[in-house]
Amino acid sequence: MPSVAARPPLSDARAWIVTDGKAGDENQCVGIAETLGLPFEVRRVPARGPFGWTAPWGPIDPREGPYTSRGALAGPYPDLLIASGRRSVPYLRAMRRAAPRTFTAFLKDPRTGHDSADFIWVPDYDDLRGPGVFTTLTAPHLVTAGRLAAARARPDPRLAALAGPRVAVLIGGDSRHLSYRKLDMVRLVDDLHKLARTGCRLMVTVSRRTPDPLRDAVKALVAETGGFLWDGVGDNPYVAMLAQADAVVVTSDSANMVSEAVSTGAPVLLFDLPRTYIRHRRMFAGLAMAGALRPFTGRLEVLAYPPIDATPVIAQALARAYAAFRSMRAGEPAKE
């Protein structure tokens, strides 16, 4: 695939990334900007307070708007704005009014219609469609082929020392869609015990949302079986774990983690939680049909598939939309 960073007129474009600071939203935007080779600034809008409560339909905090001297949207305005997250939608809307020559892109459904930005990406399982809407099976992320290759070329010594098949275990946590029941936690730990007893070495990362009983049980399991658990100390080995994994176990509460896992080309084993968001199940079914994913039952599975990474595909589509936008605007006088 040709480099999108080399495509004019993106080579000299300046970008903003606008979110409320939520890591999942911001990482998706950064993944696209980095793939495009764009210099970017991160602009964070307020995550709390009444203006956040009324998003995406309500107004912006006037102290953070495009006509302020120190707010989140203070100029000079960028050539391209990439936003994500419900609370960023009013700010994107304000920027479109204030700076009509700024190209706007939104990742995920803004809930305000297909014409809310010049370019919108949504996963296939979302219902939004229309002009300017682009869809892919998986989500954009930061686990690029380049980062994986670099991690393989210089293995993390904390992981390289593990003998036997290495299995990355990505554990999420409670969310507004579901919560981990005691039965779920016991089943996950039991299945991981089965896997470790076959000689696999577990490389585990947990989330801030992971329930404490599950966190404690996994910590004990890793200590007992000679694996690795990242406890937040030292460099985050997340990409290194994926790069070194012979297989990946991932919990079904995070479509983002599943998207990152299938970008490796390693077998992905999904630990299913009963209340998994129904739309995410559509994505998992598509990945199973592609030969990338199977349910986790406490054993390894042999799966062969080319790595599935939507990030460069989305970046290419955004670059084409930006070029068309610039061509259309080229003859217009500046209105900012």
matplotlib code that plots the C-alpha trace (Angstrom):
import matplotlib.pyplot as plt

x = [0.0, 1.5, 2.3, -0.5, 1.9, 3.3, 0.0, -0.4, -1.9, -1.5, 2.3, 2.1, -1.2, -1.6, -4.0, -5.8, -7.1, -10.1, -11.5, -12.4, -9.2, -10.8, -7.9, -9.8, -11.1, -7.8, -5.7, -7.9, -7.4, -3.7, -3.4, -5.0, -2.9, 0.4, -0.5, -1.0, 2.3, 0.5, 2.0, -0.8, -1.8, -4.1, -6.9, -9.0, -12.4, -14.1, -15.1, -17.3, -20.0, -23.3, -21.8, -20.8, -24.2, -25.9, -23.5, -23.7, -26.7, -26.0, -23.7, -20.0, -18.5, -18.0, -14.6, -13.3, -14.6, -12.8, -13.0, -11.2, -7.5, -6.7, -9.6, -9.4, -10.3, -8.2, -6.5, -4.7, -7.0, -5.7, -6.1, -7.7, -9.5, -10.0, -12.4, -14.0, -16.3, -19.7, -18.4, -16.3, -19.3, -20.5, -16.9, -16.6, -19.8, -18.5, -15.3, -17.2, -19.0, -15.9, -13.4, -15.2, -11.9, -10.9, -11.6, -13.4, -13.3, -15.1, -14.4, -17.5, -21.1, -21.5, -25.3, -26.1, -26.3, -24.1, -23.5, -22.0, -18.4, -16.8, -15.6, -17.0, -15.7, -17.9, -17.4, -19.5, -21.7, -23.0, -26.1, -24.9, -24.6, -24.6, -22.4, -19.0, -19.4, -16.8, -17.0, -14.6, -14.9, -12.4, -11.4, -8.4, -5.7, -2.0, -0.8, 0.7, 2.7, 5.7, 5.4, 4.9, 8.0, 10.1, 9.0, 9.9, 13.3, 14.1, 12.2, 11.2, 13.5, 10.7, 8.8, 11.7, 12.7, 9.4, 9.9, 7.2, 4.4, 3.6, 0.0, -1.0, -4.0, -5.9, -8.5, -11.0, -13.5, -16.9, -18.6, -22.0, -22.9, -21.9, -20.3, -18.2, -20.1, -18.3, -19.2, -17.5, -14.3, -14.0, -14.5, -11.9, -9.3, -10.1, -9.6, -6.3, -5.2, -5.9, -3.9, -1.0, -1.0, -0.3, 3.0, 1.9, 3.3, 0.8, 1.6, -1.3, -2.4, -5.5, -7.6, -8.3, -11.9, -10.9, -12.7, -10.3, -11.2, -10.3, -7.1, -6.0, -6.9, -4.9, -1.9, -1.9, -2.2, 0.7, 2.9, 2.0, 2.6, 5.7, 4.0, 4.1, 1.6, 2.2, 1.4, 1.9, 5.6, 8.1, 7.4, 4.0, 4.7, 1.3, 2.6, 5.6, 3.1, 1.2, 4.3, 5.7, 2.4, 1.9, -1.8, -4.0, -6.8, -9.0, -12.2, -15.3, -16.1, -13.6, -14.0, -10.8, -8.7, -10.0, -9.2, -5.6, -5.3, -6.2, -3.7, -1.0, -2.0, -1.8, -4.8, -7.3, -9.3, -12.3, -13.5, -17.2, -19.1, -22.9, -23.9, -21.5, -22.8, -24.9, -23.3, -19.8, -21.0, -21.5, -17.8, -16.7, -18.8, -17.1, -13.7, -14.6, -15.7, -12.3, -10.6, -9.0, -11.0, -12.5, -14.0, -11.6, -12.1, -8.8, -6.7, -4.8, -6.3, -4.5, -5.7, -4.0, -5.0, -3.3, -3.2, -6.4, -5.7, -8.2, -6.0, -4.2, -7.4, -9.3, -6.3, -6.3, -10.1, -9.7, -6.8, -8.9, -11.8, -9.4, -7.9, -11.5, -12.4, -9.3, -9.9, -13.5, -12.4, -9.5, -11.3, -13.3, -12.3, -11.3, -14.1, -12.4]
y = [0.0, 3.4, 5.8, 8.2, 10.6, 11.4, 12.3, 16.0, 18.2, 16.5, 16.9, 20.5, 20.3, 21.1, 19.1, 19.3, 16.3, 17.2, 14.9, 15.1, 13.2, 9.7, 7.4, 5.2, 8.2, 10.0, 7.0, 6.4, 9.9, 9.8, 6.6, 8.2, 11.4, 9.4, 7.2, 10.3, 11.7, 14.8, 17.2, 17.6, 19.3, 17.6, 19.9, 18.6, 19.9, 19.8, 16.3, 17.4, 20.0, 21.1, 21.6, 17.9, 16.8, 18.3, 17.0, 16.2, 18.5, 21.3, 24.4, 24.6, 26.2, 29.7, 29.9, 27.1, 28.3, 29.3, 33.0, 32.8, 33.6, 30.6, 28.1, 24.6, 25.9, 29.1, 29.8, 29.9, 27.3, 24.0, 22.7, 19.5, 18.7, 15.1, 14.6, 11.7, 11.3, 12.7, 15.8, 16.9, 17.1, 20.7, 21.9, 20.4, 22.1, 25.5, 25.1, 24.4, 27.7, 29.7, 28.1, 26.8, 26.2, 23.7, 20.1, 18.2, 14.4, 12.5, 9.0, 7.0, 8.0, 11.7, 11.0, 14.2, 12.9, 12.0, 15.6, 16.5, 16.5, 16.5, 12.9, 10.4, 6.9, 4.3, 0.6, -1.7, -2.6, 0.9, 2.0, 5.5, 5.7, 8.5, 10.8, 11.2, 8.2, 5.5, 2.1, -0.8, -4.0, -3.0, 0.3, 2.5, 2.3, 2.8, -0.8, -0.1, -2.6, -0.4, -0.4, -4.2, -4.7, -2.4, -4.4, -7.7, -6.4, -5.3, -7.7, -6.4, -8.4, -8.8, -10.8, -12.4, -14.3, -16.2, -19.8, -21.6, -20.3, -16.7, -15.6, -12.0, -11.6, -8.3, -7.9, -5.1, -4.2, -2.9, -0.4, 1.1, -1.8, -4.6, -5.6, -8.6, -11.1, -13.3, -16.3, -14.6, -13.8, -17.4, -18.8, -16.5, -17.4, -21.1, -21.0, -19.1, -21.8, -24.5, -22.6, -22.1, -25.8, -26.7, -24.8, -21.4, -18.3, -15.6, -11.9, -10.1, -6.5, -5.2, -2.1, 0.7, -0.7, -4.3, -5.4, -5.8, -9.4, -10.3, -8.2, -10.0, -13.5, -12.8, -11.5, -14.7, -16.8, -15.1, -15.5, -19.2, -20.0, -17.9, -15.4, -11.6, -9.0, -5.3, -3.5, 0.0, 0.2, 0.9, 1.3, 0.0, -3.2, -3.4, -3.3, -5.5, -8.1, -8.2, -8.3, -11.3, -13.2, -16.6, -16.0, -13.3, -13.8, -10.7, -10.0, -9.1, -5.8, -3.9, -3.7, -1.6, -4.3, -6.9, -4.5, -4.2, -7.9, -8.9, -6.5, -8.9, -11.9, -14.1, -16.3, -14.2, -16.0, -14.2, -14.5, -13.9, -12.0, -12.6, -9.0, -8.0, -5.1, -6.6, -4.4, -5.6, -9.2, -8.3, -7.3, -10.5, -12.6, -10.9, -11.6, -15.2, -15.5, -14.0, -16.8, -14.5, -15.2, -18.1, -18.4, -18.9, -22.3, -22.6, -23.9, -22.6, -22.6, -22.6, -19.7, -18.5, -15.1, -11.9, -9.1, -7.1, -3.4, -0.7, 2.2, 2.7, 2.0, 4.7, 7.1, 6.6, 7.3, 10.5, 11.6, 11.3, 13.2, 16.0, 16.3, 16.6, 19.2, 21.3, 21.2, 22.4, 25.2, 26.3, 29.0, 30.3, 33.4, 32.9, 33.6, 33.1]
z = [0.0, -0.9, 1.9, 2.6, 4.2, 0.8, -0.8, -1.5, -0.2, 3.2, 3.2, 4.6, 6.5, 10.2, 12.3, 15.6, 17.5, 19.6, 22.3, 26.0, 26.8, 26.8, 25.9, 23.5, 21.5, 21.5, 20.5, 17.5, 16.3, 16.9, 15.0, 11.9, 12.2, 12.6, 9.7, 7.5, 8.7, 10.0, 12.6, 15.1, 18.4, 20.9, 22.0, 24.9, 25.6, 29.1, 30.1, 33.0, 33.7, 32.2, 28.7, 28.7, 29.9, 26.9, 24.3, 21.4, 20.7, 23.2, 23.0, 23.8, 26.9, 25.6, 27.4, 25.2, 21.8, 18.6, 19.3, 22.6, 23.2, 25.4, 25.0, 23.6, 20.1, 20.1, 16.8, 14.5, 13.0, 11.6, 8.0, 9.3, 12.6, 13.7, 16.6, 18.5, 21.5, 22.2, 24.1, 21.2, 18.8, 19.8, 19.4, 15.9, 15.0, 16.3, 14.3, 11.1, 11.6, 12.6, 10.1, 7.0, 5.3, 8.0, 6.9, 9.7, 10.4, 13.1, 14.2, 15.4, 15.1, 16.3, 16.8, 15.0, 11.4, 8.5, 7.6, 11.0, 9.5, 6.1, 6.7, 9.3, 10.0, 11.8, 12.2, 10.0, 12.9, 13.4, 11.4, 10.2, 6.5, 3.9, 1.9, 3.5, 5.8, 5.5, 7.3, 8.1, 10.1, 12.8, 14.4, 14.0, 16.7, 17.5, 17.1, 13.7, 11.6, 12.1, 15.9, 15.9, 13.7, 15.9, 19.0, 17.4, 16.3, 19.9, 22.2, 25.6, 28.0, 30.5, 27.9, 25.9, 29.0, 29.1, 27.9, 25.9, 23.8, 24.9, 25.1, 25.5, 27.8, 27.4, 30.2, 30.2, 32.9, 33.9, 31.6, 31.1, 28.8, 31.1, 34.4, 35.3, 37.4, 39.9, 37.7, 34.7, 36.7, 38.0, 34.5, 33.0, 35.6, 35.4, 31.6, 31.9, 34.4, 31.9, 29.3, 31.6, 32.5, 28.8, 29.0, 27.8, 29.5, 30.1, 29.4, 31.1, 31.1, 33.0, 32.7, 35.2, 35.0, 35.9, 39.1, 42.0, 42.7, 39.1, 39.2, 42.4, 41.0, 37.8, 39.8, 41.8, 38.7, 37.0, 40.1, 40.3, 36.6, 35.9, 33.5, 33.4, 34.6, 33.9, 37.2, 35.8, 36.7, 34.0, 30.3, 29.1, 27.3, 25.5, 21.9, 22.9, 24.3, 21.1, 19.0, 20.9, 21.3, 19.7, 20.5, 22.1, 24.6, 24.8, 26.7, 24.7, 26.5, 24.3, 20.5, 20.4, 22.1, 19.6, 16.7, 18.0, 18.6, 15.0, 13.6, 14.7, 12.6, 15.7, 16.7, 18.7, 21.4, 22.6, 26.2, 25.8, 28.5, 28.4, 28.2, 25.4, 23.4, 20.5, 17.9, 18.9, 18.4, 14.7, 14.5, 16.2, 13.9, 10.9, 12.3, 13.0, 9.3, 8.3, 10.2, 12.8, 15.9, 17.9, 21.4, 24.3, 25.9, 27.8, 24.9, 22.0, 18.5, 15.2, 13.0, 9.9, 8.4, 7.2, 9.8, 9.8, 10.3, 9.3, 10.3, 7.0, 5.1, 7.0, 6.6, 2.8, 2.6, 4.8, 2.6, -0.5, 1.1, 2.2, -1.3, -2.7, -0.1, -0.8, -4.5, -4.0, -1.6, -3.7, -5.6, -2.6, -0.6, 3.0, 5.4, 8.7]

ax = plt.figure().add_subplot(projection="3d")
ax.plot(x, y, z, "-o")
ax.set_aspect("equal")
plt.show()
